[in-house]
């Protein structure tokens, strides 16, 4: 079973880093901004089902926003990423979810990741507000750190499980 997942979120929140850590167990402190979307495959088992996830990394900078539908239109799941040290990046997640619901409805499985939890001391996004929002849109939330390899397998396992069950 082949499943397509798209990583969405503001520039610099850590989408490329999440992908590289999850698929190749690599991390770069000076990861460059993505200018062109690309994907990596990862095999994953969900119970007795073997799935191949094609995880698409997209460019987060605002000037690329209009390209979004090209990548999410036929996706089975979306991982919406924000940076816990950047309040604006969480507002951007809310904007993405509105857009996804409008264009692809509830067909697509959505999971939200609060990345860079290794920088907890610089947190700018209020946790209670995040949890309330996630509940209101029925999306699961995970804390992740691509840098320290925290929460990523949990996050993708959950996404895969929901996509397989759909
Ligand atoms: P765009 O390509 O512009 O959309 O950015 P992106 O969302 O793909 O972010 P990227 O992975 O390029 O990471 C941006 C910066 O944040 C890089 O310098 C990364 O090293 C850093 N970074 C990514 N994840 C983490 C993390 O979990 N913790 C910390 N401390 N830094 C991180």
Backbone and ligand atoms as CSV (ligand in chain L), in Angstrom:
chain,resi,resn,atom,element,x,y,z
A,1,UNK,N,N,0.846,-1.188,0.000
A,1,UNK,CA,C,0.000,0.000,0.000
A,1,UNK,C,C,0.888,1.247,0.000
A,2,UNK,N,N,0.600,2.134,-0.947
A,2,UNK,CA,C,1.402,3.344,-1.040
A,2,UNK,C,C,0.588,4.529,-0.508
A,3,UNK,N,N,1.175,5.281,0.372
A,3,UNK,CA,C,0.481,6.418,0.962
A,3,UNK,C,C,1.308,7.683,0.787
A,4,UNK,N,N,0.625,8.755,0.460
A,4,UNK,CA,C,1.338,10.020,0.265
A,4,UNK,C,C,1.077,10.970,1.432
A,5,UNK,N,N,2.169,11.467,1.989
A,5,UNK,CA,C,2.077,12.420,3.099
A,5,UNK,C,C,2.770,13.704,2.666
A,6,UNK,N,N,2.168,14.829,2.979
A,6,UNK,CA,C,2.803,16.092,2.616
A,6,UNK,C,C,3.106,16.894,3.882
A,7,UNK,N,N,4.311,17.446,3.932
A,7,UNK,CA,C,4.719,18.283,5.063
A,7,UNK,C,C,4.426,19.725,4.712
A,8,UNK,N,N,3.622,20.384,5.562
A,8,UNK,CA,C,3.265,21.779,5.293
A,8,UNK,C,C,3.563,22.625,6.513
A,9,UNK,N,N,3.871,23.886,6.307
A,9,UNK,CA,C,4.124,24.803,7.419
A,9,UNK,C,C,5.030,25.923,6.956
A,10,UNK,N,N,5.077,26.940,7.792
A,10,UNK,CA,C,5.881,28.120,7.471
A,10,UNK,C,C,7.359,27.790,7.206
A,11,UNK,N,N,8.035,28.696,6.531
A,11,UNK,CA,C,9.471,28.538,6.289
A,11,UNK,C,C,10.231,28.438,7.611
A,12,UNK,N,N,11.247,27.606,7.662
A,12,UNK,CA,C,12.172,27.464,8.796
A,12,UNK,C,C,11.635,26.704,10.019
A,13,UNK,N,N,10.429,26.178,9.931
A,13,UNK,CA,C,9.908,25.465,11.105
A,13,UNK,C,C,10.559,24.095,11.306
A,14,UNK,N,N,11.172,23.577,10.200
A,14,UNK,CA,C,11.880,22.297,10.328
A,14,UNK,C,C,11.323,21.143,9.510
A,15,UNK,N,N,10.609,21.443,8.433
A,15,UNK,CA,C,10.011,20.371,7.609
A,15,UNK,C,C,11.077,19.468,6.982
A,16,UNK,N,N,12.063,20.094,6.341
A,16,UNK,CA,C,13.134,19.302,5.706
A,16,UNK,C,C,13.880,18.497,6.761
A,17,UNK,N,N,14.121,19.130,7.902
A,17,UNK,CA,C,14.862,18.453,8.973
A,17,UNK,C,C,14.085,17.254,9.506
A,18,UNK,N,N,12.771,17.395,9.617
A,18,UNK,CA,C,11.932,16.283,10.084
A,18,UNK,C,C,12.025,15.124,9.092
A,19,UNK,N,N,11.936,15.458,7.811
A,19,UNK,CA,C,11.994,14.411,6.783
A,19,UNK,C,C,13.347,13.693,6.812
A,20,UNK,N,N,14.433,14.464,6.847
A,20,UNK,CA,C,15.759,13.843,6.809
A,20,UNK,C,C,16.059,13.034,8.068
A,21,UNK,N,N,15.579,13.517,9.199
A,21,UNK,CA,C,15.794,12.767,10.437
A,21,UNK,C,C,14.964,11.480,10.404
A,22,UNK,N,N,13.739,11.601,9.985
A,22,UNK,CA,C,12.841,10.444,10.013
A,22,UNK,C,C,13.278,9.347,9.028
A,23,UNK,N,N,13.641,9.753,7.814
A,23,UNK,CA,C,13.960,8.745,6.794
A,23,UNK,C,C,15.423,8.319,6.832
A,24,UNK,N,N,16.329,9.249,7.074
A,24,UNK,CA,C,17.767,8.918,6.982
A,24,UNK,C,C,18.536,9.047,8.283
A,25,UNK,N,N,17.845,9.455,9.328
A,25,UNK,CA,C,18.488,9.729,10.609
A,25,UNK,C,C,19.663,10.707,10.483
A,26,UNK,N,N,19.405,11.786,9.729
A,26,UNK,CA,C,20.420,12.836,9.562
A,26,UNK,C,C,19.848,14.161,10.073
A,27,UNK,N,N,20.751,15.081,10.461
A,27,UNK,CA,C,20.309,16.421,10.864
A,27,UNK,C,C,21.405,17.428,10.524
A,28,UNK,N,N,21.024,18.585,9.967
A,28,UNK,CA,C,21.994,19.635,9.662
A,28,UNK,C,C,21.598,20.920,10.381
A,29,UNK,N,N,22.524,21.494,11.146
A,29,UNK,CA,C,22.252,22.763,11.853
A,29,UNK,C,C,21.947,23.872,10.850
A,30,UNK,N,N,22.594,23.781,9.676
A,30,UNK,CA,C,22.407,24.860,8.697
A,30,UNK,C,C,21.607,24.393,7.495
A,31,UNK,N,N,20.521,23.719,7.762
A,31,UNK,CA,C,19.660,23.220,6.687
A,31,UNK,C,C,19.154,24.393,5.845
A,32,UNK,N,N,19.355,24.291,4.517
A,32,UNK,CA,C,18.939,25.406,3.662
A,32,UNK,C,C,17.451,25.361,3.336
A,33,UNK,N,N,16.899,26.539,3.019
A,33,UNK,CA,C,15.478,26.616,2.677
A,33,UNK,C,C,15.182,25.805,1.423
A,34,UNK,N,N,14.037,25.155,1.449
A,34,UNK,CA,C,13.610,24.354,0.301
A,34,UNK,C,C,13.056,25.275,-0.782
A,35,UNK,N,N,13.517,25.086,-2.014
A,35,UNK,CA,C,13.024,25.892,-3.130
A,35,UNK,C,C,12.162,25.047,-4.055
A,36,UNK,N,N,12.366,23.748,-3.997
A,36,UNK,CA,C,11.585,22.867,-4.847
A,36,UNK,C,C,11.169,21.639,-4.051
A,37,UNK,N,N,9.900,21.297,-4.126
A,37,UNK,CA,C,9.424,20.151,-3.347
A,37,UNK,C,C,10.042,18.848,-3.851
A,38,UNK,N,N,10.274,17.917,-2.936
A,38,UNK,CA,C,10.766,16.598,-3.322
A,38,UNK,C,C,10.300,15.614,-2.252
A,39,UNK,N,N,10.462,14.320,-2.506
A,39,UNK,CA,C,9.984,13.371,-1.515
A,39,UNK,C,C,10.980,12.258,-1.253
A,40,UNK,N,N,10.805,11.602,-0.128
A,40,UNK,CA,C,11.590,10.417,0.212
A,40,UNK,C,C,10.604,9.345,0.634
A,41,UNK,N,N,10.965,8.106,0.346
A,41,UNK,CA,C,10.096,6.984,0.718
A,41,UNK,C,C,10.554,6.347,2.011
A,42,UNK,N,N,9.588,5.854,2.757
A,42,UNK,CA,C,9.904,5.140,3.995
A,42,UNK,C,C,8.912,3.991,4.154
A,43,UNK,N,N,9.445,2.802,4.409
A,43,UNK,CA,C,8.555,1.654,4.644
A,43,UNK,C,C,8.123,1.653,6.097
A,44,UNK,N,N,6.856,1.329,6.312
A,44,UNK,CA,C,6.330,1.375,7.672
A,44,UNK,C,C,5.276,0.277,7.797
A,45,UNK,N,N,5.232,-0.413,8.946
A,45,UNK,CA,C,4.130,-1.376,9.077
A,45,UNK,C,C,3.125,-0.902,10.111
A,46,UNK,N,N,1.872,-1.082,9.739
A,46,UNK,CA,C,0.766,-0.707,10.614
A,46,UNK,C,C,-0.004,-1.985,10.870
A,47,UNK,N,N,0.182,-2.571,12.028
A,47,UNK,CA,C,-0.405,-3.886,12.296
A,47,UNK,C,C,0.135,-4.861,11.258
A,48,UNK,N,N,-0.783,-5.497,10.514
A,48,UNK,CA,C,-0.356,-6.481,9.514
A,48,UNK,C,C,-0.149,-5.848,8.139
A,49,UNK,N,N,-0.394,-4.551,8.038
A,49,UNK,CA,C,-0.272,-3.885,6.736
A,49,UNK,C,C,1.108,-3.272,6.544
A,50,UNK,N,N,1.724,-3.608,5.408
A,50,UNK,CA,C,2.986,-2.946,5.072
A,50,UNK,C,C,2.681,-1.777,4.159
A,51,UNK,N,N,3.113,-0.618,4.568
A,51,UNK,CA,C,2.836,0.565,3.757
A,51,UNK,C,C,4.146,1.220,3.333
A,52,UNK,N,N,4.080,1.885,2.199
A,52,UNK,CA,C,5.223,2.693,1.792
A,52,UNK,C,C,4.780,4.143,1.823
A,53,UNK,N,N,5.397,4.895,2.723
A,53,UNK,CA,C,5.052,6.314,2.811
A,53,UNK,C,C,5.928,7.099,1.851
A,54,UNK,N,N,5.315,7.892,0.997
A,54,UNK,CA,C,6.082,8.857,0.214
A,54,UNK,C,C,5.876,10.183,0.923
A,55,UNK,N,N,6.930,10.669,1.553
A,55,UNK,CA,C,6.792,11.890,2.349
A,55,UNK,C,C,7.337,13.076,1.555
A,56,UNK,N,N,6.435,14.004,1.246
A,56,UNK,CA,C,6.776,15.171,0.428
A,56,UNK,C,C,7.133,16.366,1.298
A,57,UNK,N,N,8.286,16.932,1.009
A,57,UNK,CA,C,8.750,18.143,1.672
A,57,UNK,C,C,8.416,19.311,0.751
A,58,UNK,N,N,7.739,20.325,1.290
A,58,UNK,CA,C,7.386,21.464,0.445
A,58,UNK,C,C,8.126,22.718,0.926
A,59,UNK,N,N,8.133,23.740,0.081
A,59,UNK,CA,C,8.803,24.994,0.418
A,59,UNK,C,C,7.860,25.850,1.253
A,60,UNK,N,N,8.310,26.301,2.437
A,60,UNK,CA,C,7.423,27.013,3.350
A,60,UNK,C,C,7.345,28.514,3.143
A,61,UNK,N,N,8.302,29.066,2.398
A,61,UNK,CA,C,8.289,30.521,2.239
A,61,UNK,C,C,7.005,30.971,1.549
A,62,UNK,N,N,6.498,32.138,2.008
A,62,UNK,CA,C,5.204,32.640,1.550
A,62,UNK,C,C,5.106,32.705,0.019
A,63,UNK,N,N,6.212,33.035,-0.629
A,63,UNK,CA,C,6.152,33.168,-2.095
A,63,UNK,C,C,5.826,31.841,-2.793
A,64,UNK,N,N,5.941,30.725,-2.064
A,64,UNK,CA,C,5.622,29.425,-2.663
A,64,UNK,C,C,4.230,28.924,-2.268
A,65,UNK,N,N,3.515,29.721,-1.459
A,65,UNK,CA,C,2.258,29.237,-0.885
A,65,UNK,C,C,1.274,28.696,-1.929
A,66,UNK,N,N,1.162,29.398,-3.044
A,66,UNK,CA,C,0.178,29.023,-4.063
A,66,UNK,C,C,0.438,27.644,-4.680
A,67,UNK,N,N,1.642,27.095,-4.485
A,67,UNK,CA,C,1.950,25.770,-5.046
A,67,UNK,C,C,1.361,24.647,-4.207
A,68,UNK,N,N,0.936,24.986,-2.983
A,68,UNK,CA,C,0.446,23.984,-2.043
A,68,UNK,C,C,-0.454,22.907,-2.641
A,69,UNK,N,N,-1.560,23.322,-3.304
A,69,UNK,CA,C,-2.518,22.328,-3.814
A,69,UNK,C,C,-1.888,21.274,-4.730
A,70,UNK,N,N,-0.856,21.628,-5.443
A,70,UNK,CA,C,-0.187,20.660,-6.330
A,70,UNK,C,C,0.257,19.452,-5.509
A,71,UNK,N,N,0.667,19.710,-4.270
A,71,UNK,CA,C,1.202,18.630,-3.442
A,71,UNK,C,C,0.158,17.980,-2.542
A,72,UNK,N,N,-0.807,18.764,-2.042
A,72,UNK,CA,C,-1.736,18.147,-1.098
A,72,UNK,C,C,-3.018,17.607,-1.723
A,73,UNK,N,N,-3.309,17.983,-2.937
A,73,UNK,CA,C,-4.574,17.579,-3.551
A,73,UNK,C,C,-4.788,16.062,-3.555
A,74,UNK,N,N,-3.747,15.303,-3.890
A,74,UNK,CA,C,-3.899,13.841,-3.937
A,74,UNK,C,C,-3.195,13.155,-2.753
A,75,UNK,N,N,-2.956,13.921,-1.683
A,75,UNK,CA,C,-2.263,13.333,-0.523
A,75,UNK,C,C,-3.257,12.596,0.381
A,76,UNK,N,N,-2.767,11.541,1.031
A,76,UNK,CA,C,-3.595,10.812,1.995
A,76,UNK,C,C,-3.511,11.464,3.370
A,77,UNK,N,N,-2.381,12.118,3.620
A,77,UNK,CA,C,-2.203,12.735,4.919
A,77,UNK,C,C,-1.342,13.982,4.834
A,78,UNK,N,N,-1.516,14.854,5.831
A,78,UNK,CA,C,-0.693,16.061,5.891
A,78,UNK,C,C,-0.155,16.212,7.307
A,79,UNK,N,N,1.142,16.491,7.400
A,79,UNK,CA,C,1.726,16.823,8.685
A,79,UNK,C,C,1.962,18.325,8.681
A,80,UNK,N,N,1.205,19.022,9.555
A,80,UNK,CA,C,1.288,20.466,9.647
A,80,UNK,C,C,2.282,20.804,10.739
A,81,UNK,N,N,3.350,21.471,10.352
A,81,UNK,CA,C,4.432,21.705,11.303
A,81,UNK,C,C,4.512,23.175,11.711
A,82,UNK,N,N,4.660,23.417,13.032
A,82,UNK,CA,C,4.988,24.760,13.501
A,82,UNK,C,C,6.199,24.643,14.410
A,83,UNK,N,N,6.759,25.795,14.740
A,83,UNK,CA,C,7.951,25.864,15.586
A,83,UNK,C,C,7.487,26.433,16.933
A,84,UNK,N,N,7.695,25.703,18.025
A,84,UNK,CA,C,7.159,26.150,19.319
A,84,UNK,C,C,7.753,27.484,19.775
A,85,UNK,N,N,8.840,27.924,19.142
A,85,UNK,CA,C,9.447,29.212,19.524
A,85,UNK,C,C,8.972,30.356,18.623
A,86,UNK,N,N,7.983,30.072,17.762
A,86,UNK,CA,C,7.546,31.075,16.795
A,86,UNK,C,C,6.015,31.099,16.696
A,87,UNK,N,N,5.406,32.073,17.382
A,87,UNK,CA,C,3.945,32.141,17.463
A,87,UNK,C,C,3.297,32.257,16.080
A,88,UNK,N,N,3.929,33.022,15.239
A,88,UNK,CA,C,3.412,33.233,13.891
A,88,UNK,C,C,3.274,31.898,13.134
A,89,UNK,N,N,4.190,30.995,13.386
A,89,UNK,CA,C,4.168,29.713,12.660
A,89,UNK,C,C,2.958,28.873,13.072
A,90,UNK,N,N,2.452,29.096,14.290
A,90,UNK,CA,C,1.247,28.362,14.690
A,90,UNK,C,C,0.005,28.971,14.032
A,91,UNK,N,N,-0.020,30.294,13.878
A,91,UNK,CA,C,-1.131,30.934,13.152
A,91,UNK,C,C,-1.178,30.411,11.726
A,92,UNK,N,N,0.010,30.190,11.188
A,92,UNK,CA,C,0.107,29.693,9.813
A,92,UNK,C,C,-0.502,28.290,9.687
A,93,UNK,N,N,-0.313,27.462,10.705
A,93,UNK,CA,C,-0.905,26.117,10.707
A,93,UNK,C,C,-2.428,26.229,10.628
A,94,UNK,N,N,-2.989,27.162,11.397
A,94,UNK,CA,C,-4.446,27.336,11.402
A,94,UNK,C,C,-4.941,27.740,10.004
A,95,UNK,N,N,-4.140,28.570,9.357
A,95,UNK,CA,C,-4.480,29.030,8.016
A,95,UNK,C,C,-4.441,27.842,7.019
A,96,UNK,N,N,-3.412,27.017,7.144
A,96,UNK,CA,C,-3.271,25.842,6.278
A,96,UNK,C,C,-4.457,24.893,6.461
A,97,UNK,N,N,-4.848,24.688,7.705
A,97,UNK,CA,C,-5.934,23.737,7.957
A,97,UNK,C,C,-7.249,24.237,7.349
A,98,UNK,N,N,-7.501,25.519,7.480
A,98,UNK,CA,C,-8.703,26.103,6.859
A,98,UNK,C,C,-8.687,25.825,5.357
A,99,UNK,N,N,-7.541,26.072,4.775
A,99,UNK,CA,C,-7.392,25.897,3.326
A,99,UNK,C,C,-7.585,24.425,2.930
A,100,UNK,N,N,-6.952,23.527,3.693
A,100,UNK,CA,C,-7.073,22.094,3.383
A,100,UNK,C,C,-8.518,21.635,3.470
A,101,UNK,N,N,-9.204,22.055,4.537
A,101,UNK,CA,C,-10.591,21.644,4.716
A,101,UNK,C,C,-11.468,22.160,3.583
A,102,UNK,N,N,-11.154,23.359,3.096
A,102,UNK,CA,C,-11.933,23.947,2.031
A,102,UNK,C,C,-11.702,23.205,0.711
A,103,UNK,N,N,-10.463,22.867,0.450
A,103,UNK,CA,C,-10.121,22.282,-0.851
A,103,UNK,C,C,-10.198,20.756,-0.904
A,104,UNK,N,N,-9.709,20.083,0.130
A,104,UNK,CA,C,-9.763,18.608,0.081
A,104,UNK,C,C,-10.701,18.002,1.127
A,105,UNK,N,N,-11.404,18.836,1.877
A,105,UNK,CA,C,-12.397,18.350,2.831
A,105,UNK,C,C,-11.793,17.497,3.931
A,106,UNK,N,N,-12.521,16.446,4.317
A,106,UNK,CA,C,-12.039,15.621,5.430
A,106,UNK,C,C,-11.408,14.324,4.915
A,107,UNK,N,N,-11.222,14.235,3.608
A,107,UNK,CA,C,-10.586,13.065,3.001
A,107,UNK,C,C,-9.172,12.860,3.539
A,108,UNK,N,N,-8.519,13.964,3.803
A,108,UNK,CA,C,-7.109,13.930,4.174
A,108,UNK,C,C,-6.950,13.856,5.701
A,109,UNK,N,N,-6.024,12.999,6.153
A,109,UNK,CA,C,-5.737,12.877,7.591
A,109,UNK,C,C,-4.752,13.977,7.979
A,110,UNK,N,N,-5.099,14.694,9.042
A,110,UNK,CA,C,-4.224,15.796,9.456
A,110,UNK,C,C,-3.648,15.563,10.846
A,111,UNK,N,N,-2.339,15.710,10.954
A,111,UNK,CA,C,-1.670,15.647,12.251
A,111,UNK,C,C,-0.820,16.915,12.384
A,112,UNK,N,N,-0.766,17.456,13.609
A,112,UNK,CA,C,-0.009,18.688,13.843
A,112,UNK,C,C,1.227,18.388,14.671
A,113,UNK,N,N,2.367,18.943,14.258
A,113,UNK,CA,C,3.606,18.731,15.016
A,113,UNK,C,C,4.170,20.059,15.501
A,114,UNK,N,N,4.402,20.152,16.814
A,114,UNK,CA,C,5.078,21.309,17.407
A,114,UNK,C,C,6.556,20.946,17.453
A,115,UNK,N,N,7.323,21.476,16.518
A,115,UNK,CA,C,8.738,21.080,16.391
A,115,UNK,C,C,9.669,21.987,17.225
A,116,UNK,N,N,10.881,21.528,17.372
A,116,UNK,CA,C,11.963,22.215,18.115
A,116,UNK,C,C,11.713,22.201,19.623
A,117,UNK,N,N,11.163,21.102,20.134
A,117,UNK,CA,C,10.928,21.024,21.590
A,117,UNK,C,C,12.219,21.050,22.392
A,118,UNK,N,N,13.340,20.831,21.717
A,118,UNK,CA,C,14.627,20.979,22.431
A,118,UNK,C,C,14.847,22.433,22.841
A,119,UNK,N,N,14.070,23.365,22.253
A,119,UNK,CA,C,14.203,24.792,22.593
A,119,UNK,C,C,13.057,25.244,23.509
A,120,UNK,N,N,12.586,24.342,24.343
A,120,UNK,CA,C,11.456,24.610,25.244
A,120,UNK,C,C,11.621,25.944,26.003
A,121,UNK,N,N,12.843,26.253,26.400
A,121,UNK,CA,C,13.069,27.499,27.152
A,121,UNK,C,C,12.710,28.749,26.353
A,122,UNK,N,N,12.652,28.623,25.026
A,122,UNK,CA,C,12.290,29.778,24.184
A,122,UNK,C,C,10.854,29.700,23.668
A,123,UNK,N,N,10.059,28.870,24.300
A,123,UNK,CA,C,8.684,28.671,23.826
A,123,UNK,C,C,7.904,29.981,23.739
A,124,UNK,N,N,7.176,30.118,22.612
A,124,UNK,CA,C,6.343,31.312,22.423
A,124,UNK,C,C,4.895,30.945,22.160
A,125,UNK,N,N,4.670,29.647,21.940
A,125,UNK,CA,C,3.317,29.212,21.606
A,125,UNK,C,C,2.680,28.588,22.842
A,126,UNK,N,N,1.530,29.104,23.219
A,126,UNK,CA,C,0.846,28.648,24.432
A,126,UNK,C,C,0.252,27.248,24.251
A,127,UNK,N,N,0.672,26.339,25.127
A,127,UNK,CA,C,0.266,24.938,24.985
A,127,UNK,C,C,-1.244,24.732,25.114
A,128,UNK,N,N,-1.862,25.415,26.078
A,128,UNK,CA,C,-3.300,25.229,26.287
A,128,UNK,C,C,-4.072,25.644,25.034
A,129,UNK,N,N,-3.619,26.714,24.431
A,129,UNK,CA,C,-4.273,27.221,23.223
A,129,UNK,C,C,-4.128,26.219,22.067
A,130,UNK,N,N,-2.945,25.613,21.972
A,130,UNK,CA,C,-2.693,24.617,20.930
A,130,UNK,C,C,-3.612,23.413,21.115
A,131,UNK,N,N,-3.664,22.913,22.340
A,131,UNK,CA,C,-4.468,21.718,22.592
A,131,UNK,C,C,-5.942,21.970,22.315
A,132,UNK,N,N,-6.409,23.157,22.704
A,132,UNK,CA,C,-7.800,23.496,22.473
A,132,UNK,C,C,-8.100,23.566,20.970
A,133,UNK,N,N,-7.170,24.179,20.252
A,133,UNK,CA,C,-7.350,24.296,18.802
A,133,UNK,C,C,-7.374,22.911,18.148
A,134,UNK,N,N,-6.412,22.057,18.513
A,134,UNK,CA,C,-6.318,20.718,17.908
A,134,UNK,C,C,-7.599,19.935,18.156
A,135,UNK,N,N,-8.113,20.073,19.361
A,135,UNK,CA,C,-9.351,19.378,19.700
A,135,UNK,C,C,-10.497,19.898,18.823
A,136,UNK,N,N,-10.534,21.202,18.646
A,136,UNK,CA,C,-11.636,21.799,17.880
A,136,UNK,C,C,-11.632,21.354,16.414
A,137,UNK,N,N,-10.450,21.035,15.875
A,137,UNK,CA,C,-10.414,20.586,14.478
A,137,UNK,C,C,-10.235,19.071,14.366
A,138,UNK,N,N,-10.212,18.393,15.501
A,138,UNK,CA,C,-10.090,16.937,15.492
A,138,UNK,C,C,-8.754,16.433,14.965
A,139,UNK,N,N,-7.684,17.174,15.252
A,139,UNK,CA,C,-6.357,16.744,14.781
A,139,UNK,C,C,-5.493,16.322,15.968
A,140,UNK,N,N,-4.733,15.258,15.771
A,140,UNK,CA,C,-3.797,14.822,16.796
A,140,UNK,C,C,-2.605,15.780,16.816
A,141,UNK,N,N,-1.979,15.910,17.982
A,141,UNK,CA,C,-0.820,16.795,18.100
A,141,UNK,C,C,0.361,16.043,18.705
A,142,UNK,N,N,1.545,16.254,18.154
A,142,UNK,CA,C,2.762,15.650,18.709
A,142,UNK,C,C,3.832,16.715,18.871
A,143,UNK,N,N,4.628,16.584,19.908
A,143,UNK,CA,C,5.811,17.434,20.024
A,143,UNK,C,C,6.974,16.690,19.409
A,144,UNK,N,N,7.779,17.414,18.637
A,144,UNK,CA,C,8.904,16.774,17.957
A,144,UNK,C,C,10.172,17.618,18.075
A,145,UNK,N,N,11.285,16.951,17.902
A,145,UNK,CA,C,12.549,17.657,17.702
A,145,UNK,C,C,13.317,16.874,16.657
A,146,UNK,N,N,13.496,17.501,15.489
A,146,UNK,CA,C,14.289,16.847,14.444
A,146,UNK,C,C,15.736,16.797,14.912
A,147,UNK,N,N,16.116,17.799,15.696
A,147,UNK,CA,C,17.500,17.869,16.166
A,147,UNK,C,C,17.825,16.699,17.094
A,148,UNK,N,N,16.933,16.461,18.047
A,148,UNK,CA,C,17.211,15.406,19.034
A,148,UNK,C,C,16.462,14.108,18.770
A,149,UNK,N,N,15.837,14.023,17.630
A,149,UNK,CA,C,15.073,12.832,17.242
A,149,UNK,C,C,14.012,12.463,18.286
A,150,UNK,N,N,13.185,13.440,18.577
A,150,UNK,CA,C,12.096,13.226,19.542
A,150,UNK,C,C,10.749,13.217,18.804
A,151,UNK,N,N,9.924,12.229,19.116
A,151,UNK,CA,C,8.526,12.239,18.675
A,151,UNK,C,C,8.235,11.922,17.220
A,152,UNK,N,N,9.259,11.721,16.417
A,152,UNK,CA,C,9.004,11.574,14.978
A,152,UNK,C,C,8.365,10.239,14.615
A,153,UNK,N,N,8.893,9.145,15.169
A,153,UNK,CA,C,8.279,7.865,14.793
A,153,UNK,C,C,6.856,7.800,15.325
A,154,UNK,N,N,6.616,8.352,16.525
A,154,UNK,CA,C,5.257,8.359,17.086
A,154,UNK,C,C,4.303,9.117,16.152
A,155,UNK,N,N,4.783,10.244,15.691
A,155,UNK,CA,C,3.986,11.115,14.840
A,155,UNK,C,C,3.641,10.427,13.500
A,156,UNK,N,N,4.638,9.871,12.832
A,156,UNK,CA,C,4.391,9.221,11.541
A,156,UNK,C,C,3.621,7.909,11.711
A,157,UNK,N,N,3.866,7.199,12.815
A,157,UNK,CA,C,3.107,5.966,13.051
A,157,UNK,C,C,1.631,6.276,13.190
A,158,UNK,N,N,1.332,7.337,13.922
A,158,UNK,CA,C,-0.062,7.704,14.135
A,158,UNK,C,C,-0.727,8.128,12.821
A,159,UNK,N,N,0.010,8.924,12.062
A,159,UNK,CA,C,-0.492,9.384,10.763
A,159,UNK,C,C,-0.770,8.168,9.874
A,160,UNK,N,N,0.189,7.242,9.811
A,160,UNK,CA,C,0.050,6.053,8.961
A,160,UNK,C,C,-1.138,5.211,9.404
A,161,UNK,N,N,-1.280,5.048,10.713
A,161,UNK,CA,C,-2.379,4.238,11.245
A,161,UNK,C,C,-3.724,4.831,10.803
A,162,UNK,N,N,-3.853,6.141,10.942
A,162,UNK,CA,C,-5.103,6.796,10.547
A,162,UNK,C,C,-5.368,6.709,9.062
A,163,UNK,N,N,-4.304,6.795,8.260
A,163,UNK,CA,C,-4.486,6.726,6.805
A,163,UNK,C,C,-4.876,5.327,6.383
A,164,UNK,N,N,-4.265,4.316,7.000
A,164,UNK,CA,C,-4.567,2.923,6.667
A,164,UNK,C,C,-6.015,2.593,7.024
A,165,UNK,N,N,-6.449,3.125,8.154
A,165,UNK,CA,C,-7.814,2.815,8.634
A,165,UNK,C,C,-8.906,3.567,7.875
A,166,UNK,N,N,-8.539,4.603,7.142
A,166,UNK,CA,C,-9.537,5.413,6.445
A,166,UNK,C,C,-10.188,4.688,5.281
L,1,LIG,P1,P,11.695,25.883,4.443
L,1,LIG,O1,O,12.442,24.990,3.524
L,1,LIG,O2,O,12.097,27.318,4.319
L,1,LIG,O3,O,10.212,25.711,4.352
L,1,LIG,O4,O,12.136,25.453,5.960
L,1,LIG,P2,P,11.893,24.088,6.731
L,1,LIG,O5,O,10.573,24.133,7.412
L,1,LIG,O6,O,12.145,22.929,5.828
L,1,LIG,O7,O,13.005,24.142,7.889
L,1,LIG,P3,P,14.444,23.440,7.876
L,1,LIG,O8,O,14.322,21.972,8.055
L,1,LIG,O9,O,15.213,23.939,6.717
L,1,LIG,O10,O,15.017,24.003,9.250
L,1,LIG,C1,C,15.198,25.389,9.492
L,1,LIG,C2,C,16.254,25.563,10.582
L,1,LIG,O11,O,15.781,25.049,11.826
L,1,LIG,C3,C,17.574,24.818,10.286
L,1,LIG,O12,O,18.652,25.625,10.671
L,1,LIG,C4,C,17.494,23.567,11.147
L,1,LIG,O13,O,18.765,23.097,11.556
L,1,LIG,C5,C,16.688,24.081,12.345
L,1,LIG,N1,N,15.886,23.005,12.984
L,1,LIG,C6,C,15.039,22.128,12.397
L,1,LIG,N2,N,14.484,21.313,13.285
L,1,LIG,C7,C,14.994,21.662,14.506
L,1,LIG,C8,C,14.784,21.191,15.840
L,1,LIG,O14,O,14.031,20.248,16.124
L,1,LIG,N3,N,15.478,21.854,16.838
L,1,LIG,C9,C,16.313,22.900,16.573
L,1,LIG,N4,N,16.938,23.469,17.614
L,1,LIG,N5,N,16.526,23.354,15.331
L,1,LIG,C10,C,15.878,22.748,14.310
